[in-house]
Amino acid sequence: MMGTDRDWENWGRSDPYFGVLSDERYRAGSMTEEDRSAFFHSGSTHVESLLGIIRARFEPAFRPRRSLDFGCGVGRLLIPLAKASGHATGVDVSASMLAEARRNCEAFDVRNVDFAASDDELSRVTGDYDLIHSHIVFAHINRRRGDALIEGLARRVAARGFIAVQVLYGCGAPRWKRALAKLRYHDPLFNAARNALRRRPLREPPMQLNIYDLADVVRRLHRLGFTEVLLVTDTFDHGQFDAAVVIAQRTPAGAP
């Protein structure tokens, strides 16, 4: 089977920035300083937008004491999140991604961070957080596993804290195109042939894209005490997928 955690370690080792944002500008060996600047600027813009939404719709003076970025990759979003927080934790399944994130935090002189390797039990994530965030991550995790991880992350949100996770909930691509994509996930030879046609490395793994039940995600959060939920919808992968950022605040136990 392809699309495993091992594939993400391969991305982290061989082409980490492209693994985070699949734009040819961010390919290893060809990314310029201008491209690198644009890469990290996009992360700052995203975090500023997210915090702006939380402050406008929920808590005007919100500043997280402790934040967590799940699937932090090379630190594109972790770095601005740390700058806006008292402390931030980056979590990723790839040791190579985490190593690059550490180097980037040092380069940006961001010191209020720590890192944790991810597993399905989130066993290395301790304490609670005022903001748990994940973007362009759950799309690459199959729904059954991802639902459990979202629940695990939500349980680590402090009272009156927030979770903000992006999921895909629909696909407008033709059926034949979706069938070919699934074939790439299961057949390495077919995937290699497609890579050859696109002049990509033959062994480059595909990035799986998975659809979630958006209503089920909201129900799961509601059962865990997230009574205030905001959906910010968008598209993904050149408009082929419907995406939503689910932003939810955890209500203290016993609150009305």
Stockholm file with secondary structure:
# STOCKHOLM 1.0

chainA/1-256         MMGTDRDWENWGRSDPYFGVLSDERYRAGSMTEEDRSAFFHSGSTHVESLLGIIRARFEPAFRPRRSLDFGCGVGRLLIPLAKASGHATGVDVSASMLAEARRNCEAFDVRNVDFAASDDELSRVTGDYDLIHSHIVFAHINRRRGDALIEGLARRVAARGFIAVQVLYGCGAPRWKRALAKLRYHDPLFNAARNALRRRPLREPPMQLNIYDLADVVRRLHRLGFTEVLLVTDTFDHGQFDAAVVIAQRTPAGAP
#=GR chainA/1-256 SS CCSSHHHHHHHHHHCHHHHHSCCGGGCTTTCCHHHHHHHHHHHHHHHHHHHHHHHHHTCTTCCCSEEEEETCTTSTTHHHHHHTSSEEEEEESCHHHHHHHHHHHHHTTCCSEEEEECCTTCTTCCSCEEEEEECSSGGGSCHHHHHHHHHHHHTTEEEEEEEEEEEEEEECSCHHHHHHHHHHHHCHHHHHHHHHHTTCCTTCCCCCCCBCCHHHHHHHHHHTTEEEEEEEEEEETTTTEEEEEEEEEECCTTCC
#=GC SS_cons         CCSSHHHHHHHHHHCHHHHHSCCGGGCTTTCCHHHHHHHHHHHHHHHHHHHHHHHHHTCTTCCCSEEEEETCTTSTTHHHHHHTSSEEEEEESCHHHHHHHHHHHHHTTCCSEEEEECCTTCTTCCSCEEEEEECSSGGGSCHHHHHHHHHHHHTTEEEEEEEEEEEEEEECSCHHHHHHHHHHHHCHHHHHHHHHHTTCCTTCCCCCCCBCCHHHHHHHHHHTTEEEEEEEEEEETTTTEEEEEEEEEECCTTCC
//
